[in-house]
């Protein structure tokens, strides 16, 4: 009976409420029994750097670690012109410099200095905040905060998302409508636009905690050249085959961008693109293909013929078959549920806050959830045994997290961000901890399995 009611609700047509008022079905009814998972007690935590302010994306390229600075967030007081938060800057970090994390101890001098600027943001491609603009609350077209970092090994390009908004004092946020995807091309040493939403189509009076999805895309894609402004709140990206995929959290959308011209020409304009996933998707659930709502597309990964999408609002991980050579989704598009976490609750205002997903070389899928500062190893994804990561409430999961930052760092407020692996299967993790002992938050940790 419970399953029948839930599936009826999932299939119901949805209105378009503000993001913080979304009513999210609980997919936990599909979760399987607990698995034998690794406990963080068998993991050694190392600190690599505290020199990147508020890190929000990282990739391993050869023997280098490239890290993106997000920009100071509202929980830290919002934008402050007196604080150089390096918003939108890419840093190069030496992973051979590290130290063990000792509970409660601050970073050492070498780790505090372990970063150098790799690429600075440029006005034009970026819409940066400057003190001359006046108060941050009046800056209606800046495209910070910046999040995720993806790398194309063919062209060498680095891609990032401009979520577009203003972090304000008092833990407040105002969404802007200048959402973007930008790329840094080492071949010409310049930044270029991949995607840009036209902020002029949104009246300033409609800029609030969210912006209506009615304004996305900003024009008819069939009648106008790129860019189209597909994504409301882009915060996840991934290169797969011939495409760059990007996720828009606020309009529950995944779009893809053709990399053909970018790979041929560093100065290529905004590429051809299309929307490939929306808030309504077909999933195999309960032995049948069901049309359901998957909300808050945020994290992307690919492996073994599947595109994996982590949904922050629904707090689920779903996979969709792709053509491995081209990276295109297989038609008809039907997904499979592989993991569930604490879903968004509009009354409490919290969820697992699923930030990122990444694969080990063994095919284990790791999931980073910010709310409780945990990274989960769900093992080899198995839609026949959906992983249960709901760690709150009267019946918390018996699965154990791979990392528990509050416990491992003795900081109850420690949170997890983006994750990635190196060739030795070591996990690199962005965090907003203040291990540097300064006004600048930001740590890159590395987890090593003993």
Rosetta blueprint (number, residue, H / E / L):
1 X L
2 X H
3 X H
4 X H
5 X H
6 X H
7 X H
8 X H
9 X H
10 X H
11 X H
12 X L
13 X L
14 X L
15 X L
16 X L
17 X L
18 X L
19 X H
20 X H
21 X H
22 X L
23 X L
24 X L
25 X L
26 X L
27 X H
28 X H
29 X H
30 X H
31 X E
32 X L
33 X L
34 X L
35 X L
36 X L
37 X L
38 X L
39 X L
40 X H
41 X H
42 X H
43 X E
44 X E
45 X E
46 X E
47 X E
48 X E
49 X E
50 X L
51 X L
52 X L
53 X L
54 X L
55 X E
56 X E
57 X E
58 X E
59 X E
60 X E
61 X E
62 X L
63 X L
64 X E
65 X E
66 X E
67 X E
68 X E
69 X E
70 X L
71 X L
72 X L
73 X L
74 X H
75 X H
76 X H
77 X L
78 X L
79 X L
80 X L
81 X L
82 X L
83 X L
84 X L
85 X L
86 X L
87 X L
88 X L
89 X L
90 X E
91 X E
92 X E
93 X E
94 X E
95 X L
96 X L
97 X L
98 X L
99 X E
100 X E
101 X L
102 X L
103 X L
104 X L
105 X L
106 X L
107 X L
108 X L
109 X H
110 X H
111 X H
112 X H
113 X L
114 X L
115 X L
116 X E
117 X E
118 X E
119 X E
120 X L
121 X L
122 X L
123 X E
124 X L
125 X L
126 X E
127 X L
128 X L
129 X L
130 X L
131 X H
132 X H
133 X H
134 X L
135 X L
136 X H
137 X H
138 X H
139 X L
140 X L
141 X L
142 X L
143 X L
144 X L
145 X L
146 X E
147 X E
148 X E
149 X E
150 X E
151 X E
152 X L
153 X L
154 X L
155 X L
156 X L
157 X L
158 X E
159 X E
160 X E
161 X E
162 X E
163 X L
164 X L
165 X E
166 X E
167 X E
168 X E
169 X L
170 X L
171 X L
172 X E
173 X E
174 X E
175 X E
176 X L
177 X L
178 X L
179 X L
180 X E
181 X E
182 X E
183 X E
184 X E
185 X E
186 X L
187 X L
188 X L
189 X L
190 X E
191 X E
192 X E
193 X E
194 X E
195 X E
196 X E
197 X L
198 X L
199 X H
200 X H
201 X H
202 X L
203 X L
204 X H
205 X H
206 X H
207 X L
208 X L
209 X L
210 X L
211 X L
212 X L
213 X H
214 X H
215 X H
216 X L
217 X L
218 X L
219 X L
220 X L
221 X L
222 X L
223 X L
224 X L
225 X L
226 X L
227 X L
228 X L
229 X L
230 X L
231 X L
232 X L
233 X L
234 X E
235 X E
236 X E
237 X E
238 X E
239 X E
240 X E
241 X L
242 X L
243 X E
244 X E
245 X E
246 X E
247 X E
248 X E
249 X L
250 X L
251 X L
252 X L
253 X E
254 X E
255 X E
256 X E
257 X E
258 X E
259 X L
260 X H
261 X H
262 X H
263 X H
264 X H
265 X L
266 X L
267 X L
268 X L
269 X L
270 X L
271 X L
272 X L
273 X E
274 X E
275 X E
276 X E
277 X E
278 X L
279 X L
280 X E
281 X E
282 X E
283 X E
284 X E
285 X E
286 X L
287 X L
288 X E
289 X E
290 X E
291 X E
292 X E
293 X E
294 X L
295 X L
296 X L
297 X E
298 X E
299 X E
300 X E
301 X E
302 X E
303 X E
304 X L
305 X L
306 X E
307 X E
308 X E
309 X E
310 X E
311 X E
312 X L
313 X L
314 X L
315 X L
316 X E
317 X E
318 X E
319 X E
320 X E
321 X E
322 X E
323 X L
324 X L
325 X L
326 X L
327 X L
328 X L
329 X E
330 X L
331 X L
332 X L
333 X L
334 X L
335 X E
336 X E
337 X E
338 X E
339 X E
340 X E
341 X L
342 X L
343 X L
344 X L
345 X E
346 X L
347 X L
348 X L
349 X L
350 X E
351 X L
352 X L
353 X L
354 X E
355 X E
356 X E
357 X E
358 X E
359 X E
360 X L
361 X L
362 X L
363 X L
364 X E
365 X E
366 X E
367 X E
368 X E
369 X E
370 X L
371 X L
372 X L
373 X L
374 X E
375 X E
376 X E
377 X E
378 X E
379 X E
380 X E
381 X L
382 X L
383 X L
384 X L
385 X L
386 X E
387 X E
388 X E
389 X L
390 X L
391 X L
392 X L
393 X L
394 X L
395 X L
396 X L
397 X L
398 X L
399 X L
400 X L
401 X L
402 X L
403 X E
404 X E
405 X H
406 X H
407 X H
408 X H
409 X H
410 X L
411 X L
412 X L
413 X L
414 X L
415 X L
416 X L
417 X L
418 X L
419 X E
420 X E
421 X E
422 X L
423 X L
424 X L
425 X L
426 X L
427 X E
428 X E
429 X E
430 X E
431 X E
432 X L
433 X L
434 X L
435 X L
436 X L
437 X L
438 X L
439 X L
440 X L
441 X L
442 X L
443 X E
444 X E
445 X E
446 X E
447 X E
448 X E
449 X E
450 X L
